[in-house]
Amino acid sequence: MFKYILFDFDGTVVNTGEGILRSLQYSFREMGDEVPTTDDLKKFIGPPVYYSFTHFYSIGEDKVNDYIKKY
């Protein structure tokens, strides 16, 4: 008998990639930025969204929470 069962939900049980990409596109569009290509946005899948906005697109600390709220 097992006491705990661990599984990887995101990307294993359910493919959430399309929803993530569409949410990112919406976020950039709503913030008035050029929307990156879908291929470029794929690097968001995996790392925390805060990290991705600040490191991949240099979104400043003063705006990153606004992007995340749109996301």
PDB file of N, CA, C and O in Angstrom:
ATOM      1  N   MET A   1       0.839  -1.173   0.000  1.00  0.00           N
ATOM      2  CA  MET A   1       0.000   0.000   0.000  1.00  0.00           C
ATOM      3  C   MET A   1       0.891   1.244   0.000  1.00  0.00           C
ATOM      4  O   MET A   1       1.911   1.295   0.687  1.00  0.00           O
ATOM      5  N   PHE A   2       0.488   2.232  -0.775  1.00  0.00           N
ATOM      6  CA  PHE A   2       1.242   3.480  -0.859  1.00  0.00           C
ATOM      7  C   PHE A   2       0.625   4.528   0.059  1.00  0.00           C
ATOM      8  O   PHE A   2      -0.596   4.655   0.156  1.00  0.00           O
ATOM      9  N   LYS A   3       1.482   5.262   0.716  1.00  0.00           N
ATOM     10  CA  LYS A   3       1.007   6.344   1.560  1.00  0.00           C
ATOM     11  C   LYS A   3       0.837   7.623   0.739  1.00  0.00           C
ATOM     12  O   LYS A   3      -0.089   8.399   0.978  1.00  0.00           O
ATOM     13  N   TYR A   4       1.736   7.842  -0.231  1.00  0.00           N
ATOM     14  CA  TYR A   4       1.692   9.033  -1.072  1.00  0.00           C
ATOM     15  C   TYR A   4       1.913   8.635  -2.520  1.00  0.00           C
ATOM     16  O   TYR A   4       2.609   7.663  -2.814  1.00  0.00           O
ATOM     17  N   ILE A   5       1.320   9.388  -3.405  1.00  0.00           N
ATOM     18  CA  ILE A   5       1.551   9.219  -4.836  1.00  0.00           C
ATOM     19  C   ILE A   5       1.893  10.592  -5.395  1.00  0.00           C
ATOM     20  O   ILE A   5       1.130  11.542  -5.227  1.00  0.00           O
ATOM     21  N   LEU A   6       3.015  10.695  -6.047  1.00  0.00           N
ATOM     22  CA  LEU A   6       3.439  11.942  -6.678  1.00  0.00           C
ATOM     23  C   LEU A   6       3.384  11.777  -8.185  1.00  0.00           C
ATOM     24  O   LEU A   6       3.752  10.727  -8.711  1.00  0.00           O
ATOM     25  N   PHE A   7       2.934  12.795  -8.874  1.00  0.00           N
ATOM     26  CA  PHE A   7       2.929  12.754 -10.324  1.00  0.00           C
ATOM     27  C   PHE A   7       3.151  14.150 -10.872  1.00  0.00           C
ATOM     28  O   PHE A   7       2.893  15.144 -10.194  1.00  0.00           O
ATOM     29  N   ASP A   8       3.621  14.213 -12.081  1.00  0.00           N
ATOM     30  CA  ASP A   8       3.858  15.476 -12.768  1.00  0.00           C
ATOM     31  C   ASP A   8       2.617  15.806 -13.582  1.00  0.00           C
ATOM     32  O   ASP A   8       2.397  15.225 -14.645  1.00  0.00           O
ATOM     33  N   PHE A   9       1.812  16.729 -13.092  1.00  0.00           N
ATOM     34  CA  PHE A   9       0.549  17.065 -13.743  1.00  0.00           C
ATOM     35  C   PHE A   9       0.764  17.858 -15.024  1.00  0.00           C
ATOM     36  O   PHE A   9       0.297  17.464 -16.093  1.00  0.00           O
ATOM     37  N   ASP A  10       1.470  18.971 -14.913  1.00  0.00           N
ATOM     38  CA  ASP A  10       1.622  19.907 -16.035  1.00  0.00           C
ATOM     39  C   ASP A  10       2.580  19.354 -17.076  1.00  0.00           C
ATOM     40  O   ASP A  10       3.777  19.207 -16.828  1.00  0.00           O
ATOM     41  N   GLY A  11       2.036  19.051 -18.240  1.00  0.00           N
ATOM     42  CA  GLY A  11       2.855  18.532 -19.325  1.00  0.00           C
ATOM     43  C   GLY A  11       2.887  17.024 -19.394  1.00  0.00           C
ATOM     44  O   GLY A  11       3.314  16.458 -20.400  1.00  0.00           O
ATOM     45  N   THR A  12       2.439  16.361 -18.337  1.00  0.00           N
ATOM     46  CA  THR A  12       2.404  14.903 -18.328  1.00  0.00           C
ATOM     47  C   THR A  12       0.956  14.414 -18.369  1.00  0.00           C
ATOM     48  O   THR A  12       0.567  13.675 -19.274  1.00  0.00           O
ATOM     49  N   VAL A  13       0.176  14.828 -17.396  1.00  0.00           N
ATOM     50  CA  VAL A  13      -1.227  14.433 -17.341  1.00  0.00           C
ATOM     51  C   VAL A  13      -2.057  15.316 -18.286  1.00  0.00           C
ATOM     52  O   VAL A  13      -2.940  14.823 -18.989  1.00  0.00           O
ATOM     53  N   VAL A  14      -1.771  16.598 -18.295  1.00  0.00           N
ATOM     54  CA  VAL A  14      -2.490  17.566 -19.121  1.00  0.00           C
ATOM     55  C   VAL A  14      -1.467  18.436 -19.846  1.00  0.00           C
ATOM     56  O   VAL A  14      -0.501  18.906 -19.245  1.00  0.00           O
ATOM     57  N   ASN A  15      -1.687  18.642 -21.134  1.00  0.00           N
ATOM     58  CA  ASN A  15      -0.817  19.531 -21.899  1.00  0.00           C
ATOM     59  C   ASN A  15      -1.359  20.948 -21.795  1.00  0.00           C
ATOM     60  O   ASN A  15      -2.336  21.296 -22.459  1.00  0.00           O
ATOM     61  N   THR A  16      -0.730  21.756 -20.970  1.00  0.00           N
ATOM     62  CA  THR A  16      -1.183  23.125 -20.733  1.00  0.00           C
ATOM     63  C   THR A  16      -0.434  24.148 -21.581  1.00  0.00           C
ATOM     64  O   THR A  16      -0.645  25.352 -21.430  1.00  0.00           O
ATOM     65  N   GLY A  17       0.438  23.682 -22.468  1.00  0.00           N
ATOM     66  CA  GLY A  17       1.274  24.579 -23.260  1.00  0.00           C
ATOM     67  C   GLY A  17       0.507  25.613 -24.053  1.00  0.00           C
ATOM     68  O   GLY A  17       0.886  26.784 -24.059  1.00  0.00           O
ATOM     69  N   GLU A  18      -0.564  25.212 -24.725  1.00  0.00           N
ATOM     70  CA  GLU A  18      -1.323  26.163 -25.542  1.00  0.00           C
ATOM     71  C   GLU A  18      -1.932  27.259 -24.680  1.00  0.00           C
ATOM     72  O   GLU A  18      -1.908  28.430 -25.061  1.00  0.00           O
ATOM     73  N   GLY A  19      -2.473  26.899 -23.533  1.00  0.00           N
ATOM     74  CA  GLY A  19      -3.048  27.897 -22.636  1.00  0.00           C
ATOM     75  C   GLY A  19      -2.004  28.867 -22.106  1.00  0.00           C
ATOM     76  O   GLY A  19      -2.266  30.063 -21.978  1.00  0.00           O
ATOM     77  N   ILE A  20      -0.829  28.355 -21.800  1.00  0.00           N
ATOM     78  CA  ILE A  20       0.266  29.206 -21.326  1.00  0.00           C
ATOM     79  C   ILE A  20       0.659  30.196 -22.418  1.00  0.00           C
ATOM     80  O   ILE A  20       0.791  31.391 -22.153  1.00  0.00           O
ATOM     81  N   LEU A  21       0.845  29.711 -23.634  1.00  0.00           N
ATOM     82  CA  LEU A  21       1.263  30.578 -24.740  1.00  0.00           C
ATOM     83  C   LEU A  21       0.216  31.647 -25.049  1.00  0.00           C
ATOM     84  O   LEU A  21       0.561  32.807 -25.273  1.00  0.00           O
ATOM     85  N   ARG A  22      -1.036  31.268 -25.061  1.00  0.00           N
ATOM     86  CA  ARG A  22      -2.105  32.247 -25.336  1.00  0.00           C
ATOM     87  C   ARG A  22      -2.198  33.289 -24.221  1.00  0.00           C
ATOM     88  O   ARG A  22      -2.446  34.465 -24.488  1.00  0.00           O
ATOM     89  N   SER A  23      -2.003  32.869 -22.996  1.00  0.00           N
ATOM     90  CA  SER A  23      -2.021  33.810 -21.878  1.00  0.00           C
ATOM     91  C   SER A  23      -0.857  34.786 -21.952  1.00  0.00           C
ATOM     92  O   SER A  23      -1.007  35.967 -21.639  1.00  0.00           O
ATOM     93  N   LEU A  24       0.287  34.295 -22.362  1.00  0.00           N
ATOM     94  CA  LEU A  24       1.446  35.174 -22.527  1.00  0.00           C
ATOM     95  C   LEU A  24       1.209  36.182 -23.647  1.00  0.00           C
ATOM     96  O   LEU A  24       1.521  37.364 -23.495  1.00  0.00           O
ATOM     97  N   GLN A  25       0.666  35.728 -24.758  1.00  0.00           N
ATOM     98  CA  GLN A  25       0.360  36.635 -25.872  1.00  0.00           C
ATOM     99  C   GLN A  25      -0.599  37.731 -25.408  1.00  0.00           C
ATOM    100  O   GLN A  25      -0.404  38.908 -25.713  1.00  0.00           O
ATOM    101  N   TYR A  26      -1.619  37.338 -24.680  1.00  0.00           N
ATOM    102  CA  TYR A  26      -2.585  38.301 -24.149  1.00  0.00           C
ATOM    103  C   TYR A  26      -1.889  39.304 -23.233  1.00  0.00           C
ATOM    104  O   TYR A  26      -2.140  40.506 -23.320  1.00  0.00           O
ATOM    105  N   SER A  27      -1.024  38.818 -22.366  1.00  0.00           N
ATOM    106  CA  SER A  27      -0.318  39.679 -21.429  1.00  0.00           C
ATOM    107  C   SER A  27       0.501  40.743 -22.156  1.00  0.00           C
ATOM    108  O   SER A  27       0.414  41.927 -21.832  1.00  0.00           O
ATOM    109  N   PHE A  28       1.287  40.325 -23.126  1.00  0.00           N
ATOM    110  CA  PHE A  28       2.104  41.289 -23.876  1.00  0.00           C
ATOM    111  C   PHE A  28       1.225  42.287 -24.624  1.00  0.00           C
ATOM    112  O   PHE A  28       1.502  43.487 -24.625  1.00  0.00           O
ATOM    113  N   ARG A  29       0.170  41.790 -25.257  1.00  0.00           N
ATOM    114  CA  ARG A  29      -0.724  42.658 -26.021  1.00  0.00           C
ATOM    115  C   ARG A  29      -1.397  43.680 -25.108  1.00  0.00           C
ATOM    116  O   ARG A  29      -1.450  44.866 -25.437  1.00  0.00           O
ATOM    117  N   GLU A  30      -1.908  43.232 -23.973  1.00  0.00           N
ATOM    118  CA  GLU A  30      -2.593  44.121 -23.035  1.00  0.00           C
ATOM    119  C   GLU A  30      -1.658  45.154 -22.414  1.00  0.00           C
ATOM    120  O   GLU A  30      -2.089  46.246 -22.044  1.00  0.00           O
ATOM    121  N   MET A  31      -0.392  44.811 -22.302  1.00  0.00           N
ATOM    122  CA  MET A  31       0.584  45.743 -21.743  1.00  0.00           C
ATOM    123  C   MET A  31       1.122  46.698 -22.807  1.00  0.00           C
ATOM    124  O   MET A  31       1.945  47.564 -22.510  1.00  0.00           O
ATOM    125  N   GLY A  32       0.655  46.537 -24.052  1.00  0.00           N
ATOM    126  CA  GLY A  32       1.045  47.451 -25.123  1.00  0.00           C
ATOM    127  C   GLY A  32       2.363  47.113 -25.774  1.00  0.00           C
ATOM    128  O   GLY A  32       2.956  47.958 -26.445  1.00  0.00           O
ATOM    129  N   ASP A  33       2.831  45.900 -25.592  1.00  0.00           N
ATOM    130  CA  ASP A  33       4.098  45.477 -26.183  1.00  0.00           C
ATOM    131  C   ASP A  33       3.865  44.676 -27.452  1.00  0.00           C
ATOM    132  O   ASP A  33       2.774  44.163 -27.700  1.00  0.00           O
ATOM    133  N   GLU A  34       4.915  44.583 -28.243  1.00  0.00           N
ATOM    134  CA  GLU A  34       4.887  43.679 -29.387  1.00  0.00           C
ATOM    135  C   GLU A  34       4.815  42.256 -28.844  1.00  0.00           C
ATOM    136  O   GLU A  34       5.506  41.910 -27.886  1.00  0.00           O
ATOM    137  N   VAL A  35       3.979  41.447 -29.461  1.00  0.00           N
ATOM    138  CA  VAL A  35       3.814  40.071 -28.996  1.00  0.00           C
ATOM    139  C   VAL A  35       4.907  39.200 -29.612  1.00  0.00           C
ATOM    140  O   VAL A  35       5.007  39.104 -30.835  1.00  0.00           O
ATOM    141  N   PRO A  36       5.726  38.564 -28.771  1.00  0.00           N
ATOM    142  CA  PRO A  36       6.774  37.673 -29.291  1.00  0.00           C
ATOM    143  C   PRO A  36       6.164  36.489 -30.048  1.00  0.00           C
ATOM    144  O   PRO A  36       4.987  36.170 -29.878  1.00  0.00           O
ATOM    145  N   THR A  37       6.966  35.861 -30.866  1.00  0.00           N
ATOM    146  CA  THR A  37       6.499  34.693 -31.610  1.00  0.00           C
ATOM    147  C   THR A  37       6.199  33.551 -30.651  1.00  0.00           C
ATOM    148  O   THR A  37       6.725  33.487 -29.540  1.00  0.00           O
ATOM    149  N   THR A  38       5.346  32.660 -31.111  1.00  0.00           N
ATOM    150  CA  THR A  38       5.000  31.488 -30.298  1.00  0.00           C
ATOM    151  C   THR A  38       6.247  30.676 -29.977  1.00  0.00           C
ATOM    152  O   THR A  38       6.416  30.214 -28.848  1.00  0.00           O
ATOM    153  N   ASP A  39       7.119  30.501 -30.964  1.00  0.00           N
ATOM    154  CA  ASP A  39       8.355  29.747 -30.710  1.00  0.00           C
ATOM    155  C   ASP A  39       9.202  30.408 -29.632  1.00  0.00           C
ATOM    156  O   ASP A  39       9.792  29.724 -28.796  1.00  0.00           O
ATOM    157  N   ASP A  40       9.265  31.732 -29.648  1.00  0.00           N
ATOM    158  CA  ASP A  40      10.066  32.434 -28.648  1.00  0.00           C
ATOM    159  C   ASP A  40       9.435  32.314 -27.259  1.00  0.00           C
ATOM    160  O   ASP A  40      10.146  32.221 -26.258  1.00  0.00           O
ATOM    161  N   LEU A  41       8.118  32.315 -27.201  1.00  0.00           N
ATOM    162  CA  LEU A  41       7.436  32.228 -25.909  1.00  0.00           C
ATOM    163  C   LEU A  41       7.525  30.846 -25.277  1.00  0.00           C
ATOM    164  O   LEU A  41       7.271  30.698 -24.082  1.00  0.00           O
ATOM    165  N   LYS A  42       7.880  29.840 -26.055  1.00  0.00           N
ATOM    166  CA  LYS A  42       7.962  28.476 -25.519  1.00  0.00           C
ATOM    167  C   LYS A  42       8.975  28.352 -24.390  1.00  0.00           C
ATOM    168  O   LYS A  42       8.895  27.424 -23.586  1.00  0.00           O
ATOM    169  N   LYS A  43       9.932  29.284 -24.321  1.00  0.00           N
ATOM    170  CA  LYS A  43      10.916  29.219 -23.238  1.00  0.00           C
ATOM    171  C   LYS A  43      10.288  29.530 -21.877  1.00  0.00           C
ATOM    172  O   LYS A  43      10.914  29.302 -20.842  1.00  0.00           O
ATOM    173  N   PHE A  44       9.048  30.052 -21.874  1.00  0.00           N
ATOM    174  CA  PHE A  44       8.331  30.293 -20.626  1.00  0.00           C
ATOM    175  C   PHE A  44       7.847  28.992 -19.997  1.00  0.00           C
ATOM    176  O   PHE A  44       7.633  28.926 -18.786  1.00  0.00           O
ATOM    177  N   ILE A  45       7.676  27.967 -20.811  1.00  0.00           N
ATOM    178  CA  ILE A  45       7.123  26.717 -20.296  1.00  0.00           C
ATOM    179  C   ILE A  45       8.194  26.007 -19.473  1.00  0.00           C
ATOM    180  O   ILE A  45       9.221  25.576 -19.998  1.00  0.00           O
ATOM    181  N   GLY A  46       7.937  25.898 -18.199  1.00  0.00           N
ATOM    182  CA  GLY A  46       8.888  25.251 -17.288  1.00  0.00           C
ATOM    183  C   GLY A  46       9.282  26.162 -16.142  1.00  0.00           C
ATOM    184  O   GLY A  46       8.922  25.903 -14.993  1.00  0.00           O
ATOM    185  N   PRO A  47      10.032  27.247 -16.442  1.00  0.00           N
ATOM    186  CA  PRO A  47      10.465  28.116 -15.338  1.00  0.00           C
ATOM    187  C   PRO A  47       9.291  28.915 -14.757  1.00  0.00           C
ATOM    188  O   PRO A  47       8.249  29.043 -15.401  1.00  0.00           O
ATOM    189  N   PRO A  48       9.458  29.444 -13.556  1.00  0.00           N
ATOM    190  CA  PRO A  48       8.419  30.317 -12.991  1.00  0.00           C
ATOM    191  C   PRO A  48       8.190  31.534 -13.887  1.00  0.00           C
ATOM    192  O   PRO A  48       9.136  32.081 -14.452  1.00  0.00           O
ATOM    193  N   VAL A  49       6.931  31.953 -14.013  1.00  0.00           N
ATOM    194  CA  VAL A  49       6.581  33.044 -14.923  1.00  0.00           C
ATOM    195  C   VAL A  49       7.275  34.357 -14.520  1.00  0.00           C
ATOM    196  O   VAL A  49       7.675  35.132 -15.389  1.00  0.00           O
ATOM    197  N   TYR A  50       7.416  34.605 -13.237  1.00  0.00           N
ATOM    198  CA  TYR A  50       8.105  35.819 -12.769  1.00  0.00           C
ATOM    199  C   TYR A  50       9.539  35.838 -13.313  1.00  0.00           C
ATOM    200  O   TYR A  50       9.993  36.845 -13.857  1.00  0.00           O
ATOM    201  N   TYR A  51      10.227  34.739 -13.161  1.00  0.00           N
ATOM    202  CA  TYR A  51      11.601  34.617 -13.658  1.00  0.00           C
ATOM    203  C   TYR A  51      11.643  34.843 -15.162  1.00  0.00           C
ATOM    204  O   TYR A  51      12.508  35.564 -15.658  1.00  0.00           O
ATOM    205  N   SER A  52      10.720  34.236 -15.885  1.00  0.00           N
ATOM    206  CA  SER A  52      10.730  34.326 -17.345  1.00  0.00           C
ATOM    207  C   SER A  52      10.528  35.760 -17.823  1.00  0.00           C
ATOM    208  O   SER A  52      11.246  36.221 -18.710  1.00  0.00           O
ATOM    209  N   PHE A  53       9.569  36.463 -17.251  1.00  0.00           N
ATOM    210  CA  PHE A  53       9.347  37.854 -17.652  1.00  0.00           C
ATOM    211  C   PHE A  53      10.570  38.715 -17.357  1.00  0.00           C
ATOM    212  O   PHE A  53      10.972  39.525 -18.192  1.00  0.00           O
ATOM    213  N   THR A  54      11.159  38.549 -16.187  1.00  0.00           N
ATOM    214  CA  THR A  54      12.275  39.419 -15.797  1.00  0.00           C
ATOM    215  C   THR A  54      13.587  39.056 -16.476  1.00  0.00           C
ATOM    216  O   THR A  54      14.403  39.939 -16.739  1.00  0.00           O
ATOM    217  N   HIS A  55      13.810  37.781 -16.766  1.00  0.00           N
ATOM    218  CA  HIS A  55      15.080  37.370 -17.339  1.00  0.00           C
ATOM    219  C   HIS A  55      15.068  37.251 -18.862  1.00  0.00           C
ATOM    220  O   HIS A  55      16.049  37.609 -19.513  1.00  0.00           O
ATOM    221  N   PHE A  56      13.985  36.760 -19.434  1.00  0.00           N
ATOM    222  CA  PHE A  56      13.944  36.589 -20.880  1.00  0.00           C
ATOM    223  C   PHE A  56      13.561  37.874 -21.613  1.00  0.00           C
ATOM    224  O   PHE A  56      13.967  38.080 -22.756  1.00  0.00           O
ATOM    225  N   TYR A  57      12.777  38.741 -20.958  1.00  0.00           N
ATOM    226  CA  TYR A  57      12.294  39.958 -21.616  1.00  0.00           C
ATOM    227  C   TYR A  57      12.638  41.225 -20.858  1.00  0.00           C
ATOM    228  O   TYR A  57      12.166  42.304 -21.214  1.00  0.00           O
ATOM    229  N   SER A  58      13.444  41.114 -19.831  1.00  0.00           N
ATOM    230  CA  SER A  58      13.922  42.269 -19.058  1.00  0.00           C
ATOM    231  C   SER A  58      12.786  43.171 -18.574  1.00  0.00           C
ATOM    232  O   SER A  58      12.933  44.392 -18.531  1.00  0.00           O
ATOM    233  N   ILE A  59      11.665  42.569 -18.213  1.00  0.00           N
ATOM    234  CA  ILE A  59      10.571  43.340 -17.629  1.00  0.00           C
ATOM    235  C   ILE A  59      11.020  43.750 -16.231  1.00  0.00           C
ATOM    236  O   ILE A  59      11.432  42.910 -15.432  1.00  0.00           O
ATOM    237  N   GLY A  60      10.938  45.036 -15.945  1.00  0.00           N
ATOM    238  CA  GLY A  60      11.422  45.560 -14.680  1.00  0.00           C
ATOM    239  C   GLY A  60      10.579  45.146 -13.488  1.00  0.00           C
ATOM    240  O   GLY A  60       9.410  44.783 -13.617  1.00  0.00           O
ATOM    241  N   GLU A  61      11.204  45.211 -12.335  1.00  0.00           N
ATOM    242  CA  GLU A  61      10.543  44.864 -11.081  1.00  0.00           C
ATOM    243  C   GLU A  61       9.277  45.706 -10.875  1.00  0.00           C
ATOM    244  O   GLU A  61       8.317  45.247 -10.256  1.00  0.00           O
ATOM    245  N   ASP A  62       9.280  46.929 -11.394  1.00  0.00           N
ATOM    246  CA  ASP A  62       8.137  47.821 -11.211  1.00  0.00           C
ATOM    247  C   ASP A  62       6.932  47.441 -12.072  1.00  0.00           C
ATOM    248  O   ASP A  62       5.821  47.898 -11.802  1.00  0.00           O
ATOM    249  N   LYS A  63       7.129  46.610 -13.112  1.00  0.00           N
ATOM    250  CA  LYS A  63       6.034  46.252 -14.016  1.00  0.00           C
ATOM    251  C   LYS A  63       5.709  44.770 -14.056  1.00  0.00           C
ATOM    252  O   LYS A  63       4.642  44.391 -14.538  1.00  0.00           O
ATOM    253  N   VAL A  64       6.592  43.932 -13.568  1.00  0.00           N
ATOM    254  CA  VAL A  64       6.424  42.499 -13.754  1.00  0.00           C
ATOM    255  C   VAL A  64       5.120  41.984 -13.147  1.00  0.00           C
ATOM    256  O   VAL A  64       4.500  41.090 -13.724  1.00  0.00           O
ATOM    257  N   ASN A  65       4.689  42.508 -12.024  1.00  0.00           N
ATOM    258  CA  ASN A  65       3.437  42.043 -11.426  1.00  0.00           C
ATOM    259  C   ASN A  65       2.224  42.411 -12.275  1.00  0.00           C
ATOM    260  O   ASN A  65       1.218  41.702 -12.257  1.00  0.00           O
ATOM    261  N   ASP A  66       2.311  43.512 -13.016  1.00  0.00           N
ATOM    262  CA  ASP A  66       1.226  43.876 -13.928  1.00  0.00           C
ATOM    263  C   ASP A  66       1.129  42.885 -15.076  1.00  0.00           C
ATOM    264  O   ASP A  66       0.030  42.510 -15.484  1.00  0.00           O
ATOM    265  N   TYR A  67       2.268  42.461 -15.594  1.00  0.00           N
ATOM    266  CA  TYR A  67       2.287  41.439 -16.656  1.00  0.00           C
ATOM    267  C   TYR A  67       1.695  40.123 -16.143  1.00  0.00           C
ATOM    268  O   TYR A  67       0.917  39.462 -16.831  1.00  0.00           O
ATOM    269  N   ILE A  68       2.080  39.768 -14.931  1.00  0.00           N
ATOM    270  CA  ILE A  68       1.591  38.505 -14.350  1.00  0.00           C
ATOM    271  C   ILE A  68       0.089  38.565 -14.118  1.00  0.00           C
ATOM    272  O   ILE A  68      -0.601  37.568 -14.332  1.00  0.00           O
ATOM    273  N   LYS A  69      -0.433  39.703 -13.686  1.00  0.00           N
ATOM    274  CA  LYS A  69      -1.873  39.837 -13.496  1.00  0.00           C
ATOM    275  C   LYS A  69      -2.612  39.659 -14.821  1.00  0.00           C
ATOM    276  O   LYS A  69      -3.671  39.031 -14.860  1.00  0.00           O
ATOM    277  N   LYS A  70      -2.065  40.201 -15.895  1.00  0.00           N
ATOM    278  CA  LYS A  70      -2.683  40.018 -17.228  1.00  0.00           C
ATOM    279  C   LYS A  70      -2.581  38.562 -17.672  1.00  0.00           C
ATOM    280  O   LYS A  70      -3.498  38.019 -18.287  1.00  0.00           O
ATOM    281  N   TYR A  71      -1.468  37.955 -17.354  1.00  0.00           N
ATOM    282  CA  TYR A  71      -1.240  36.555 -17.719  1.00  0.00           C
ATOM    283  C   TYR A  71      -2.269  35.664 -17.103  1.00  0.00           C
ATOM    284  O   TYR A  71      -2.234  34.450 -17.302  1.00  0.00           O
TER     285      TYR A  71
END
